[in-house]
Amino acid sequence: MKMVSQTALLGWSEEWHNSATVRPGGMMKRHVLMSVVATLISGAIFVAALFRQYALVEVAASILTGLQVFFLSTAIGDLLDKKKKSHRARTSAVALFTIFLVAFYYFTRYLH
């Protein structure tokens, strides 16, 4: 039985892990997709609040939709610049703003 050194095994496992999980541009495409979905959700909540006449939710949704569009444009710019990593703070902000807006809409709807 042939013994393989740990360094050779480690190098092989790192290559396999990197090729299996990280594709060129794959992470950035996910962030762009997440920004698109968040923008669509914010816009849909704005339209729903407009029809139900929730004024405060409309204002919050319009501001957050504008921010989501800004985050989407920066994510698309990063993708076009072929950056390898996205900004974690921006990605977290996109998710948190969307969750806040959905929760605020349903809370306002529950109170009426």
VMD Tcl script that builds the backbone (N, CA, C; Angstrom):
set m [mol new atoms 336]
animate dup $m
set s [atomselect $m all]
$s set {name element resname resid chain x y z} {
  {N N MET 1 A 0.836 -1.165 0.000}
  {CA C MET 1 A 0.000 0.000 0.000}
  {C C MET 1 A 0.892 1.242 0.000}
  {N N LYS 2 A 0.640 2.155 -0.894}
  {CA C LYS 2 A 1.474 3.334 -1.033}
  {C C LYS 2 A 0.941 4.443 -0.118}
  {N N MET 3 A 1.822 5.086 0.632}
  {CA C MET 3 A 1.454 6.161 1.546}
  {C C MET 3 A 1.554 7.493 0.803}
  {N N VAL 4 A 0.553 8.314 0.959}
  {CA C VAL 4 A 0.533 9.627 0.335}
  {C C VAL 4 A 0.813 10.663 1.415}
  {N N SER 5 A 1.684 11.601 1.116}
  {CA C SER 5 A 1.999 12.624 2.113}
  {C C SER 5 A 0.797 13.542 2.320}
  {N N GLN 6 A 0.756 14.147 3.488}
  {CA C GLN 6 A -0.369 15.023 3.818}
  {C C GLN 6 A -0.383 16.265 2.955}
  {N N THR 7 A 0.771 16.774 2.595}
  {CA C THR 7 A 0.804 17.976 1.768}
  {C C THR 7 A 0.272 17.696 0.370}
  {N N ALA 8 A 0.575 16.528 -0.165}
  {CA C ALA 8 A 0.049 16.186 -1.492}
  {C C ALA 8 A -1.462 16.018 -1.430}
  {N N LEU 9 A -1.938 15.385 -0.389}
  {CA C LEU 9 A -3.373 15.185 -0.227}
  {C C LEU 9 A -4.074 16.520 -0.010}
  {N N LEU 10 A -3.460 17.393 0.771}
  {CA C LEU 10 A -4.040 18.700 1.039}
  {C C LEU 10 A -4.126 19.526 -0.241}
  {N N GLY 11 A -3.079 19.492 -1.046}
  {CA C GLY 11 A -3.098 20.238 -2.306}
  {C C GLY 11 A -4.173 19.730 -3.243}
  {N N TRP 12 A -4.347 18.418 -3.300}
  {CA C TRP 12 A -5.385 17.845 -4.150}
  {C C TRP 12 A -6.766 18.228 -3.654}
  {N N SER 13 A -6.986 18.205 -2.340}
  {CA C SER 13 A -8.309 18.520 -1.809}
  {C C SER 13 A -8.635 19.991 -1.983}
  {N N GLU 14 A -7.628 20.868 -1.885}
  {CA C GLU 14 A -7.879 22.287 -2.107}
  {C C GLU 14 A -8.257 22.549 -3.560}
  {N N GLU 15 A -7.551 21.910 -4.497}
  {CA C GLU 15 A -7.893 22.071 -5.904}
  {C C GLU 15 A -9.301 21.570 -6.183}
  {N N TRP 16 A -9.635 20.414 -5.647}
  {CA C TRP 16 A -10.969 19.849 -5.862}
  {C C TRP 16 A -12.031 20.736 -5.257}
  {N N HIS 17 A -11.807 21.255 -4.050}
  {CA C HIS 17 A -12.781 22.111 -3.380}
  {C C HIS 17 A -12.991 23.404 -4.170}
  {N N ASN 18 A -11.910 24.016 -4.616}
  {CA C ASN 18 A -12.031 25.266 -5.359}
  {C C ASN 18 A -12.726 25.067 -6.696}
  {N N SER 19 A -12.436 23.986 -7.379}
  {CA C SER 19 A -13.067 23.762 -8.675}
  {C C SER 19 A -14.517 23.340 -8.527}
  {N N ALA 20 A -14.860 22.717 -7.418}
  {CA C ALA 20 A -16.224 22.232 -7.235}
  {C C ALA 20 A -17.171 23.318 -6.760}
  {N N THR 21 A -16.687 24.283 -5.999}
  {CA C THR 21 A -17.601 25.243 -5.398}
  {C C THR 21 A -17.532 26.641 -6.007}
  {N N VAL 22 A -16.407 27.071 -6.481}
  {CA C VAL 22 A -16.259 28.444 -6.942}
  {C C VAL 22 A -16.100 28.460 -8.455}
  {N N ARG 23 A -17.049 29.031 -9.117}
  {CA C ARG 23 A -16.951 29.227 -10.557}
  {C C ARG 23 A -16.621 30.678 -10.815}
  {N N PRO 24 A -15.936 30.973 -11.883}
  {CA C PRO 24 A -15.619 32.368 -12.175}
  {C C PRO 24 A -16.896 33.176 -12.398}
  {N N GLY 25 A -17.099 34.206 -11.586}
  {CA C GLY 25 A -18.265 35.060 -11.721}
  {C C GLY 25 A -19.525 34.490 -11.127}
  {N N GLY 26 A -19.498 33.304 -10.587}
  {CA C GLY 26 A -20.699 32.671 -10.055}
  {C C GLY 26 A -21.265 33.370 -8.843}
  {N N MET 27 A -20.387 33.787 -7.939}
  {CA C MET 27 A -20.842 34.486 -6.730}
  {C C MET 27 A -21.426 35.842 -7.084}
  {N N MET 28 A -20.828 36.537 -8.020}
  {CA C MET 28 A -21.332 37.859 -8.391}
  {C C MET 28 A -22.692 37.747 -9.067}
  {N N LYS 29 A -22.884 36.696 -9.855}
  {CA C LYS 29 A -24.185 36.514 -10.502}
  {C C LYS 29 A -25.267 36.259 -9.465}
  {N N ARG 30 A -24.917 35.533 -8.396}
  {CA C ARG 30 A -25.888 35.309 -7.323}
  {C C ARG 30 A -26.259 36.601 -6.631}
  {N N HIS 31 A -25.284 37.474 -6.435}
  {CA C HIS 31 A -25.565 38.749 -5.778}
  {C C HIS 31 A -26.411 39.652 -6.667}
  {N N VAL 32 A -26.161 39.618 -7.956}
  {CA C VAL 32 A -26.992 40.393 -8.883}
  {C C VAL 32 A -28.416 39.840 -8.886}
  {N N LEU 33 A -28.549 38.523 -8.909}
  {CA C LEU 33 A -29.884 37.909 -8.872}
  {C C LEU 33 A -30.609 38.253 -7.577}
  {N N MET 34 A -29.890 38.219 -6.452}
  {CA C MET 34 A -30.515 38.579 -5.184}
  {C C MET 34 A -30.953 40.040 -5.186}
  {N N SER 35 A -30.169 40.916 -5.777}
  {CA C SER 35 A -30.544 42.330 -5.859}
  {C C SER 35 A -31.760 42.528 -6.751}
  {N N VAL 36 A -31.840 41.774 -7.847}
  {CA C VAL 36 A -33.011 41.866 -8.733}
  {C C VAL 36 A -34.273 41.422 -7.999}
  {N N VAL 37 A -34.179 40.307 -7.296}
  {CA C VAL 37 A -35.342 39.798 -6.555}
  {C C VAL 37 A -35.755 40.781 -5.464}
  {N N ALA 38 A -34.794 41.349 -4.746}
  {CA C ALA 38 A -35.097 42.312 -3.692}
  {C C ALA 38 A -35.751 43.568 -4.261}
  {N N THR 39 A -35.278 44.015 -5.417}
  {CA C THR 39 A -35.875 45.184 -6.061}
  {C C THR 39 A -37.307 44.898 -6.494}
  {N N LEU 40 A -37.544 43.725 -7.042}
  {CA C LEU 40 A -38.904 43.353 -7.440}
  {C C LEU 40 A -39.838 43.252 -6.242}
  {N N ILE 41 A -39.357 42.698 -5.139}
  {CA C ILE 41 A -40.177 42.603 -3.933}
  {C C ILE 41 A -40.501 43.993 -3.398}
  {N N SER 42 A -39.521 44.880 -3.366}
  {CA C SER 42 A -39.756 46.242 -2.880}
  {C C SER 42 A -40.752 46.981 -3.766}
  {N N GLY 43 A -40.613 46.816 -5.074}
  {CA C GLY 43 A -41.563 47.444 -5.995}
  {C C GLY 43 A -42.964 46.885 -5.847}
  {N N ALA 44 A -43.073 45.580 -5.650}
  {CA C ALA 44 A -44.392 44.963 -5.467}
  {C C ALA 44 A -45.052 45.438 -4.177}
  {N N ILE 45 A -44.274 45.585 -3.127}
  {CA C ILE 45 A -44.835 46.096 -1.874}
  {C C ILE 45 A -45.255 47.548 -2.029}
  {N N PHE 46 A -44.500 48.322 -2.788}
  {CA C PHE 46 A -44.896 49.707 -3.054}
  {C C PHE 46 A -46.248 49.752 -3.768}
  {N N VAL 47 A -46.405 48.933 -4.782}
  {CA C VAL 47 A -47.678 48.925 -5.529}
  {C C VAL 47 A -48.824 48.434 -4.638}
  {N N ALA 48 A -48.582 47.400 -3.832}
  {CA C ALA 48 A -49.622 46.900 -2.926}
  {C C ALA 48 A -50.001 47.946 -1.894}
  {N N ALA 49 A -49.015 48.661 -1.352}
  {CA C ALA 49 A -49.307 49.714 -0.379}
  {C C ALA 49 A -50.035 50.874 -1.039}
  {N N LEU 50 A -49.741 51.112 -2.305}
  {CA C LEU 50 A -50.429 52.173 -3.045}
  {C C LEU 50 A -51.902 51.841 -3.214}
  {N N PHE 51 A -52.221 50.597 -3.550}
  {CA C PHE 51 A -53.614 50.198 -3.719}
  {C C PHE 51 A -54.370 50.168 -2.392}
  {N N ARG 52 A -53.709 49.762 -1.318}
  {CA C ARG 52 A -54.363 49.686 -0.008}
  {C C ARG 52 A -54.314 51.007 0.750}
  {N N GLN 53 A -53.636 51.992 0.189}
  {CA C GLN 53 A -53.523 53.338 0.733}
  {C C GLN 53 A -52.878 53.364 2.117}
  {N N TYR 54 A -51.750 52.684 2.237}
  {CA C TYR 54 A -50.921 52.751 3.442}
  {C C TYR 54 A -49.824 53.774 3.172}
  {N N ALA 55 A -50.061 55.010 3.566}
  {CA C ALA 55 A -49.172 56.115 3.197}
  {C C ALA 55 A -47.755 55.928 3.722}
  {N N LEU 56 A -47.605 55.539 4.972}
  {CA C LEU 56 A -46.273 55.403 5.539}
  {C C LEU 56 A -45.501 54.252 4.889}
  {N N VAL 57 A -46.209 53.190 4.552}
  {CA C VAL 57 A -45.560 52.064 3.871}
  {C C VAL 57 A -45.171 52.474 2.455}
  {N N GLU 58 A -45.996 53.302 1.805}
  {CA C GLU 58 A -45.651 53.783 0.464}
  {C C GLU 58 A -44.354 54.575 0.483}
  {N N VAL 59 A -44.227 55.462 1.471}
  {CA C VAL 59 A -43.016 56.286 1.564}
  {C C VAL 59 A -41.798 55.403 1.821}
  {N N ALA 60 A -41.923 54.487 2.786}
  {CA C ALA 60 A -40.805 53.594 3.091}
  {C C ALA 60 A -40.463 52.720 1.890}
  {N N ALA 61 A -41.482 52.213 1.205}
  {CA C ALA 61 A -41.242 51.344 0.056}
  {C C ALA 61 A -40.600 52.109 -1.096}
  {N N SER 62 A -41.012 53.338 -1.313}
  {CA C SER 62 A -40.418 54.096 -2.416}
  {C C SER 62 A -38.947 54.408 -2.127}
  {N N ILE 63 A -38.626 54.765 -0.874}
  {CA C ILE 63 A -37.233 55.046 -0.519}
  {C C ILE 63 A -36.390 53.773 -0.624}
  {N N LEU 64 A -36.908 52.676 -0.078}
  {CA C LEU 64 A -36.139 51.432 -0.106}
  {C C LEU 64 A -36.040 50.846 -1.513}
  {N N THR 65 A -37.050 51.072 -2.347}
  {CA C THR 65 A -36.948 50.619 -3.738}
  {C C THR 65 A -35.850 51.386 -4.464}
  {N N GLY 66 A -35.748 52.684 -4.193}
  {CA C GLY 66 A -34.659 53.470 -4.766}
  {C C GLY 66 A -33.296 52.970 -4.315}
  {N N LEU 67 A -33.173 52.638 -3.030}
  {CA C LEU 67 A -31.919 52.070 -2.535}
  {C C LEU 67 A -31.627 50.714 -3.165}
  {N N GLN 68 A -32.666 49.902 -3.328}
  {CA C GLN 68 A -32.473 48.580 -3.935}
  {C C GLN 68 A -31.997 48.717 -5.390}
  {N N VAL 69 A -32.546 49.689 -6.107}
  {CA C VAL 69 A -32.116 49.909 -7.492}
  {C C VAL 69 A -30.654 50.373 -7.521}
  {N N PHE 70 A -30.278 51.228 -6.561}
  {CA C PHE 70 A -28.877 51.645 -6.469}
  {C C PHE 70 A -27.977 50.443 -6.197}
  {N N PHE 71 A -28.365 49.580 -5.242}
  {CA C PHE 71 A -27.567 48.391 -4.936}
  {C C PHE 71 A -27.506 47.454 -6.138}
  {N N LEU 72 A -28.611 47.360 -6.881}
  {CA C LEU 72 A -28.623 46.529 -8.084}
  {C C LEU 72 A -27.651 47.067 -9.124}
  {N N SER 73 A -27.635 48.380 -9.317}
  {CA C SER 73 A -26.727 48.952 -10.317}
  {C C SER 73 A -25.270 48.773 -9.912}
  {N N THR 74 A -24.967 48.878 -8.624}
  {CA C THR 74 A -23.580 48.652 -8.202}
  {C C THR 74 A -23.193 47.176 -8.330}
  {N N ALA 75 A -24.142 46.268 -8.097}
  {CA C ALA 75 A -23.851 44.835 -8.266}
  {C C ALA 75 A -23.610 44.510 -9.741}
  {N N ILE 76 A -24.393 45.117 -10.625}
  {CA C ILE 76 A -24.190 44.910 -12.061}
  {C C ILE 76 A -22.838 45.504 -12.486}
  {N N GLY 77 A -22.495 46.673 -11.937}
  {CA C GLY 77 A -21.191 47.277 -12.235}
  {C C GLY 77 A -20.035 46.404 -11.781}
  {N N ASP 78 A -20.184 45.803 -10.587}
  {CA C ASP 78 A -19.140 44.883 -10.109}
  {C C ASP 78 A -19.029 43.663 -11.002}
  {N N LEU 79 A -20.166 43.174 -11.484}
  {CA C LEU 79 A -20.156 42.016 -12.380}
  {C C LEU 79 A -19.473 42.368 -13.705}
  {N N LEU 80 A -19.764 43.550 -14.235}
  {CA C LEU 80 A -19.144 43.973 -15.489}
  {C C LEU 80 A -17.648 44.246 -15.323}
  {N N ASP 81 A -17.243 44.697 -14.124}
  {CA C ASP 81 A -15.818 44.913 -13.853}
  {C C ASP 81 A -15.099 43.616 -13.529}
  {N N LYS 82 A -15.845 42.535 -13.492}
  {CA C LYS 82 A -15.316 41.191 -13.223}
  {C C LYS 82 A -14.614 41.108 -11.869}
  {N N LYS 83 A -15.248 41.712 -10.872}
  {CA C LYS 83 A -14.717 41.586 -9.517}
  {C C LYS 83 A -15.007 40.189 -9.011}
  {N N LYS 84 A -14.130 39.687 -8.181}
  {CA C LYS 84 A -14.271 38.318 -7.693}
  {C C LYS 84 A -15.147 38.234 -6.451}
  {N N LYS 85 A -15.199 39.296 -5.651}
  {CA C LYS 85 A -15.990 39.289 -4.421}
  {C C LYS 85 A -16.928 40.483 -4.411}
  {N N SER 86 A -18.069 40.291 -3.788}
  {CA C SER 86 A -18.983 41.409 -3.615}
  {C C SER 86 A -18.783 41.996 -2.227}
  {N N HIS 87 A -19.375 43.136 -2.002}
  {CA C HIS 87 A -19.291 43.775 -0.698}
  {C C HIS 87 A -20.293 43.108 0.232}
  {N N ARG 88 A -19.798 42.556 1.318}
  {CA C ARG 88 A -20.692 41.861 2.256}
  {C C ARG 88 A -21.680 42.822 2.894}
  {N N ALA 89 A -21.252 44.045 3.156}
  {CA C ALA 89 A -22.142 45.025 3.778}
  {C C ALA 89 A -23.309 45.352 2.838}
  {N N ARG 90 A -23.015 45.475 1.550}
  {CA C ARG 90 A -24.079 45.779 0.592}
  {C C ARG 90 A -25.049 44.614 0.471}
  {N N THR 91 A -24.529 43.409 0.432}
  {CA C THR 91 A -25.382 42.236 0.335}
  {C C THR 91 A -26.259 42.093 1.574}
  {N N SER 92 A -25.686 42.344 2.730}
  {CA C SER 92 A -26.461 42.293 3.969}
  {C C SER 92 A -27.519 43.382 4.003}
  {N N ALA 93 A -27.171 44.565 3.517}
  {CA C ALA 93 A -28.134 45.667 3.501}
  {C C ALA 93 A -29.314 45.348 2.584}
  {N N VAL 94 A -29.040 44.740 1.445}
  {CA C VAL 94 A -30.122 44.359 0.528}
  {C C VAL 94 A -31.091 43.410 1.214}
  {N N ALA 95 A -30.561 42.399 1.878}
  {CA C ALA 95 A -31.415 41.420 2.551}
  {C C ALA 95 A -32.171 42.050 3.720}
  {N N LEU 96 A -31.488 42.846 4.524}
  {CA C LEU 96 A -32.138 43.451 5.693}
  {C C LEU 96 A -33.212 44.459 5.301}
  {N N PHE 97 A -32.957 45.278 4.289}
  {CA C PHE 97 A -33.965 46.242 3.844}
  {C C PHE 97 A -35.212 45.531 3.330}
  {N N THR 98 A -35.008 44.450 2.597}
  {CA C THR 98 A -36.153 43.706 2.068}
  {C C THR 98 A -36.956 43.067 3.195}
  {N N ILE 99 A -36.279 42.466 4.146}
  {CA C ILE 99 A -36.975 41.847 5.280}
  {C C ILE 99 A -37.716 42.905 6.091}
  {N N PHE 100 A -37.075 44.049 6.327}
  {CA C PHE 100 A -37.724 45.130 7.059}
  {C C PHE 100 A -38.983 45.605 6.342}
  {N N LEU 101 A -38.903 45.793 5.040}
  {CA C LEU 101 A -40.035 46.301 4.296}
  {C C LEU 101 A -41.195 45.309 4.284}
  {N N VAL 102 A -40.915 44.045 4.103}
  {CA C VAL 102 A -41.965 43.020 4.130}
  {C C VAL 102 A -42.614 42.966 5.512}
  {N N ALA 103 A -41.796 42.997 6.559}
  {CA C ALA 103 A -42.336 42.970 7.925}
  {C C ALA 103 A -43.159 44.222 8.217}
  {N N PHE 104 A -42.691 45.376 7.778}
  {CA C PHE 104 A -43.416 46.624 8.002}
  {C C PHE 104 A -44.761 46.625 7.282}
  {N N TYR 105 A -44.778 46.122 6.058}
  {CA C TYR 105 A -46.035 46.041 5.309}
  {C C TYR 105 A -47.048 45.135 6.009}
  {N N TYR 106 A -46.609 43.939 6.407}
  {CA C TYR 106 A -47.536 43.014 7.047}
  {C C TYR 106 A -47.954 43.496 8.429}
  {N N PHE 107 A -47.080 44.194 9.142}
  {CA C PHE 107 A -47.445 44.755 10.435}
  {C C PHE 107 A -48.498 45.831 10.257}
  {N N THR 108 A -48.330 46.701 9.270}
  {CA C THR 108 A -49.307 47.763 8.997}
  {C C THR 108 A -50.620 47.153 8.542}
  {N N ARG 109 A -50.548 46.131 7.719}
  {CA C ARG 109 A -51.765 45.464 7.247}
  {C C ARG 109 A -52.510 44.791 8.401}
  {N N TYR 110 A -51.762 44.238 9.345}
  {CA C TYR 110 A -52.358 43.580 10.507}
  {C C TYR 110 A -53.082 44.608 11.390}
  {N N LEU 111 A -52.496 45.811 11.520}
  {CA C LEU 111 A -53.110 46.835 12.377}
  {C C LEU 111 A -54.363 47.442 11.775}
  {N N HIS 112 A -54.518 47.397 10.471}
  {CA C HIS 112 A -55.708 48.020 9.845}
  {C C HIS 112 A -56.818 47.059 9.771}
}
mol reanalyze $m
mol bondsrecalc $m
mol representation Tube
mol addrep $m
